[in-house]
Every structure is written in C-alpha cells, then in structure tokens.
Amino acid sequence: MQSSTEKPGESRTVKASEFKATCLRLMDEVAESGEEIVITKNGRPTARLLPYRKRPGQWFGADRSKIEILGDIISPIDVEWEAMVDPDRVLDPGDR
C-alpha cells in the first residue's frame, strides 16, 4: 500500500488506484479513526474521504410543543422598568 502522511497533523493521502481497490476498508478506517483521507490522481488532490457527522437538529421551533402562550404577549404594558425611570442607578452598582 502506497498511502502516506507527509507531516504530523496532515491528512493521509491515497492514490486513486489504491482507493478504487480498497475503498470499503478505507471507509471503515475513516469511520473508526475520524480522520480524513485525501485521494490523489496524478499526484494532485482530487477528493477527500471524511467521517460522517450528523448535523445538530434545528433550534428554531425546538420547544414548539412545550411552550404555551397565555394572554397577550404583543401589546405594550403600563409597567415602567427601573432602567427607564433612573438609568444612572441601574448602571452604577455602587449605590446598592
């Protein structure tokens, strides 16, 4: 087998002819090790074999079935926030 790794931390390289002959074994190796293999043709990189990583689920709407909205959440309320009444007091923690 003529595969090589040029420097530590760099991807292992495999000639296209070798990949063609051993692709199933190489796929197993990538799945186990988590390291990619670069496939070369005529000495030039042409493809990468990467381990499959499942994408994380979509966050938007994840709690859709867990949250219940009670009342009107859009209309303004008549309560003034402390920051609106005296912003200096809220920004200066030394007064507490």
Buried (B, 14 or more C-beta within 10 A) or exposed (E): EEBEEEEEEEBBBBBEEBBEEBEEEBBEBBEEEEEEBBBBEEEEEEEEBEBEEEEEEEEEEEEEEEEEEEEEEEEEEEEEEEEEEEEEEEEEEEEE
